[in-house]
Each structure stands twice: as structure tokens, then as C-alpha cells.
Amino acid sequence: MIHKTRGIVFRFTRFRETSIIVTIFTELFGLQSYIVNGVRSSKAGGNKMALYQPLTLLDLVVYHRESANIHRIKEIKCCYHYGTLTKDVKKTTLAIFINEIVTKTVKEESHAQELFEFLFHSFVLLDQQEEGVENFHLIFLTKLSRLLGFGAHKVEEISGSRILNPQEEAALETLLKSEYGDPIILTQSQRRAILNHLLLFYAEHVETLGEIKSTSVLRELLS
């Protein structure tokens, strides 16, 4: 069956000499894999690989069979062109971190449309946001956890048996109630501590999380 759907690229891997297998989170079907033949060939023409870079937002026409593990793409185009996300160093670093998080945590097809809308909206806002981006990833993590089913609604849910100092607790309480772009004043140490608590919280609920390699670069850039 042929379907129209929007999609968000999570990652791609090289397949044979000129092809790739791209993992896309789709609005209709959740997380899906597609084989794209010849895209890395010198005869492909243009920079077609640009469409398969992580977090690219797409309009797709796809062939979909429920029994298939790998599908094919009939038509593809970018549905939102990033203006600052690929040019601003802070935003690019945040995007790399967020991409690593979603790649390791978003596994299910259930609630695909709700989760897709959240991710799509978040990436567009990150691209458009002019101030306060240094806290974007913290708000993103709290919101994503709710959609993944182990949602952070209270400070105690995140801290568990760990002890937070009063400043960290107050800052986290504020973050849990905040939207992207809300003015939140955090010190460097508070931002690092809250990120650590949130990643530990994720690790307790996502067995496959493992090490988030982009965290060290993120901490250094936003210090």
C-alpha cells in the first residue's frame, strides 16, 4: 500500500556500495526502516544525502506492508528547511544530543502521531528560538519522558532516592512547569546537576540507554 506521511530522520547506515538504510520516525507508522538504493552513487545527482541527515523533517510517500521489516520510499522532500539549527554551534550541539536521546529511547510504534507532533514541534521551535536555548534540552527531556510513559511530573519522580540541594530542587520544579523559551535563570553548576539527574532518571527507565556520548560536548559548550 502507498501512504503519505511526514517523517523525522533519526539515523542512517551505509548499505553495500551506494545505498543506505535510513531509520525514520513517521507520523503514521512510528519508527520504520527504509532502504534507499543508489543515493551514494556519483550518478545520483545533486546532494540527495542531505535529505537523510539526522533530524531532517520530511514529507514522504512510502510503500508500507505490515509484515515487512524494511520498506521503500516512493517520493521524498524536505518539509521544513532549518534556518539556524545547522549554523548555530549551540543549537547544532543540542540537536546532536537530542538526536542521540531519541535514537536510544524512541522504540515503539504506539502513540506515533502524538510523539511525532511533539518531536516535530520541538525541532522547529529549537530552530526558531532566539534566546534561552541553553535550557532547551532540559525541558525537552522532561516533556519527552511523559510521552514515553515514565513521565516526569514531580521532582521526587526524577530524584528518587538521590538528594538534591534546595537550589537544584527549586530549579527542577521550575523546569517541570516550563515551556520552551520561558526565561529560566540557572547557574552552570545547576544546569549540569539537573542534566545529570535527568539522565539518571532516564537510565532507570530505559534499559538500552547506555552512555550518551554527546553529553560531554554539550556540558562544555553550555558551561
C-alpha positions as CSV (number, residue, x, y, z in Angstrom):
1,M,0.0,0.0,0.0
2,I,1.1,3.5,-0.8
3,H,0.8,6.1,2.0
4,K,1.6,9.8,2.5
5,T,3.2,10.7,5.8
6,R,5.6,13.1,7.5
7,G,8.8,11.8,8.9
8,I,11.8,12.7,11.0
9,V,15.2,11.1,10.2
10,F,16.8,9.5,13.2
11,R,19.9,7.9,11.6
12,F,21.2,6.1,8.5
13,T,23.7,3.3,7.9
14,R,25.6,2.6,4.7
15,F,24.4,-0.5,2.8
16,R,26.6,-2.0,0.2
17,E,28.4,0.4,-2.1
18,T,25.9,3.1,-3.0
19,S,22.8,2.5,-0.8
20,I,21.7,3.3,2.7
21,I,19.2,2.0,5.3
22,V,17.6,5.0,6.9
23,T,15.6,5.0,10.2
24,I,12.7,7.4,10.1
25,F,10.1,8.2,12.8
26,T,6.9,8.5,10.8
27,E,3.7,10.2,11.7
28,L,1.6,7.2,10.6
29,F,3.7,4.2,11.4
30,G,6.1,5.2,14.1
31,L,9.7,4.0,13.8
32,Q,10.4,2.5,10.4
33,S,13.4,1.5,8.3
34,Y,13.7,2.2,4.6
35,I,16.3,1.1,2.0
36,V,17.3,3.8,-0.4
37,N,19.3,2.5,-3.4
38,G,22.0,4.4,-5.3
39,V,21.8,7.5,-3.2
40,R,25.6,7.5,-2.6
41,S,26.4,6.9,-6.2
42,S,28.2,9.6,-8.2
43,K,25.3,9.3,-10.7
44,A,22.7,10.1,-8.1
45,G,22.8,13.8,-9.0
46,G,22.6,16.7,-6.5
47,N,23.1,16.3,-2.8
48,K,20.4,13.7,-2.1
49,M,22.1,12.5,1.0
50,A,21.2,15.9,2.6
51,L,17.6,14.6,2.9
52,Y,18.7,11.7,5.1
53,Q,20.7,13.6,7.7
54,P,19.6,13.2,11.3
55,L,16.5,15.3,12.4
56,T,15.6,16.3,8.8
57,L,11.9,16.9,8.6
58,L,10.3,15.2,5.6
59,D,7.2,14.8,3.5
60,L,7.1,11.2,2.3
61,V,5.2,8.9,0.0
62,V,6.1,5.4,1.1
63,Y,5.3,1.8,0.3
64,H,4.2,0.1,3.6
65,R,3.4,-3.5,4.4
66,E,2.7,-4.5,8.0
67,S,4.7,-7.7,7.6
68,A,7.8,-6.1,6.2
69,N,10.8,-5.0,8.3
70,I,12.3,-2.7,5.7
71,H,10.2,-0.6,3.4
72,R,10.8,1.7,0.4
73,I,10.3,5.3,-0.3
74,K,8.4,6.4,-3.4
75,E,8.7,10.2,-3.1
76,I,10.6,12.4,-0.6
77,K,11.1,16.1,0.0
78,C,12.1,18.3,2.9
79,C,9.0,19.9,4.5
80,Y,10.9,22.4,6.8
81,H,14.3,23.9,6.0
82,Y,16.2,24.7,9.1
83,G,17.4,28.3,9.3
84,T,19.8,28.3,12.3
85,L,19.9,24.7,13.6
86,T,22.8,23.7,11.3
87,K,24.6,27.0,11.6
88,D,24.4,28.0,15.3
89,V,27.0,26.0,17.2
90,K,24.9,25.8,20.4
91,K,21.8,24.6,18.5
92,T,23.8,22.1,16.5
93,T,25.3,20.6,19.7
94,L,21.8,20.5,21.3
95,A,20.5,18.8,18.1
96,I,23.2,16.1,18.3
97,F,22.4,15.4,21.9
98,I,18.7,15.3,21.3
99,N,19.2,13.0,18.3
100,E,21.2,10.6,20.4
101,I,18.5,10.6,23.1
102,V,15.6,9.9,20.7
103,T,17.6,7.3,18.8
104,K,18.1,5.4,22.1
105,T,14.7,5.9,23.6
106,V,12.0,6.0,20.9
107,K,11.4,2.4,20.0
108,E,7.6,1.9,19.9
109,E,5.0,2.5,17.2
110,S,2.2,3.2,19.7
111,H,1.1,6.8,20.1
112,A,3.1,7.6,17.0
113,Q,1.2,10.7,16.0
114,E,1.3,12.3,19.4
115,L,5.0,11.7,19.8
116,F,5.7,12.8,16.2
117,E,3.9,16.1,16.7
118,F,5.9,16.7,19.9
119,L,9.2,16.0,18.2
120,F,8.4,17.9,15.0
121,H,7.2,20.9,17.0
122,S,10.3,20.8,19.3
123,F,12.8,20.8,16.4
124,V,11.1,23.7,14.6
125,L,11.0,25.7,17.9
126,L,14.7,25.0,18.5
127,D,15.5,26.3,15.1
128,Q,13.4,29.4,15.6
129,Q,14.1,30.2,19.2
130,E,16.4,33.2,19.7
131,E,17.0,33.2,23.4
132,G,17.2,30.7,26.3
133,V,18.3,27.7,24.1
134,E,20.8,26.7,26.9
135,N,17.9,25.2,28.8
136,F,16.1,23.7,25.8
137,H,17.4,20.1,26.3
138,L,16.4,20.1,29.9
139,I,12.8,21.0,29.1
140,F,12.9,18.6,26.2
141,L,13.9,15.7,28.4
142,T,11.1,16.3,30.9
143,K,8.5,16.5,28.2
144,L,9.7,13.5,26.2
145,S,9.7,11.3,29.3
146,R,6.0,11.9,29.7
147,L,5.3,10.8,26.1
148,L,7.5,7.7,26.6
149,G,5.3,6.6,29.5
150,F,7.5,7.1,32.6
151,G,6.8,10.8,32.7
152,A,8.4,13.4,34.9
153,H,5.7,15.4,36.7
154,K,7.2,15.8,40.1
155,V,10.7,16.5,41.4
156,E,10.6,13.3,43.6
157,E,9.9,11.2,40.5
158,I,13.2,12.4,39.0
159,S,15.4,12.4,42.1
160,G,14.2,9.1,43.6
161,S,16.5,8.3,46.5
162,R,19.0,10.9,45.4
163,I,19.3,14.1,47.5
164,L,19.0,17.4,45.7
165,N,20.1,20.7,47.3
166,P,17.4,23.3,47.7
167,Q,18.6,25.3,44.7
168,E,18.6,22.3,42.4
169,E,15.2,21.2,43.6
170,A,13.7,24.7,43.0
171,A,15.2,24.9,39.6
172,L,13.9,21.4,38.6
173,E,10.5,22.3,39.9
174,T,10.5,25.4,37.6
175,L,11.7,23.3,34.6
176,L,8.8,20.8,35.1
177,K,6.3,23.6,34.7
178,S,8.1,25.5,31.9
179,E,7.6,25.7,28.1
180,Y,10.3,26.2,25.5
181,G,11.6,29.8,25.6
182,D,10.4,30.6,29.1
183,P,13.0,32.7,30.9
184,I,14.8,30.4,33.4
185,I,17.9,31.5,35.2
186,L,20.3,28.7,36.0
187,T,23.9,28.7,37.0
188,Q,26.4,26.5,35.2
189,S,26.5,24.0,38.1
190,Q,22.7,23.9,38.4
191,R,22.3,23.1,34.7
192,R,24.9,20.3,34.9
193,A,23.4,18.8,38.0
194,I,19.9,18.8,36.6
195,L,21.1,17.2,33.4
196,N,22.8,14.5,35.5
197,H,19.6,13.9,37.5
198,L,17.5,13.7,34.3
199,L,19.9,11.2,32.6
200,L,20.0,9.0,35.7
201,F,16.2,9.2,35.7
202,Y,16.1,8.1,32.0
203,A,18.7,5.3,32.7
204,E,16.4,3.9,35.4
205,H,13.5,3.6,32.9
206,V,15.3,2.8,29.6
207,E,17.4,-0.3,29.8
208,T,19.1,0.3,26.5
209,L,20.1,3.9,27.2
210,G,23.7,3.3,27.8
211,E,26.3,6.1,27.7
212,I,25.2,9.4,26.0
213,K,28.4,10.3,24.2
214,S,27.4,13.8,23.2
215,T,26.9,14.8,26.9
216,S,30.5,15.9,27.4
217,V,30.5,18.3,24.5
218,L,27.1,19.6,25.5
219,R,28.3,20.4,29.0
220,E,31.4,22.1,27.8
221,L,29.6,24.3,25.3
222,L,26.8,25.4,27.6
223,S,29.1,26.0,30.6
